[in-house]
């Protein structure tokens, strides 16, 4: 079945990086592209009108402008041959994204982690966090530059190595298979919850099956906290593609609380794929 990728855009630098990443992913997976832009129909600089069909109405002006911007966006990146589908959202950004995912049966969301300034300031950190928290499909959070999928040597997935997170491993394995890359698990050993080598070996033995152990490497990295440990590892290994499981509205997996989820999405130096493990 053909995969479908949604790219919410505010036409910012980060959104452009997200689009270029989505294009690479689409070519790799032979997927369809859907480009979404949410219009702010409550923009105070646009005149009001009770009739949405009125050419001078707020809604009509914003929608027309959004449609032109998407056309220019597609043309400027030279991706007309991919025939991306344009979607104009008229509600809250999060709701527009969730509605698009349901209507178009989206498999992946690719979006920037921050937005532009001025009238197009749409995707500040809080919006990305909300999408990550509520989305039922994987969300690839892009930073300042596109991900070069062909240059990523490994897919590193942060894990607690606890049985209750086994479902996260299964989804990480599927992502690694789609990306045609090797899967590694990253365990952060913190000072407050320090584990000995023997303890960690036992955790790995209990978490991975006999069949999984030869093919899935577990990397242990020390950190003052889980968040700092992940960020530190990312800074040392830029050639890696990173993943984190999300537990829906409850934040990042069961080993991450809500505050860590928000900070990590904003602070991570590398792009991350976040997916729901409920």
TAWO-V965841 format. One record per helix or strand. SS is the DSSP state (H for helix, E for strand). FROM is the first residue (numbers start at 1). TO is the last residue. If there is no record, write none. Layout:
SS:FROM:TO
SS:FROM:TO
//
This chain:
E:4:8
H:13:29
E:32:38
H:58:77
H:80:82
E:85:89
H:93:104
E:108:112
H:118:120
H:125:134
E:138:142
E:154:158
H:163:179
E:182:190
H:197:207
H:210:213
E:217:223
H:226:236
E:240:246
H:248:250
H:258:267
E:272:276
//
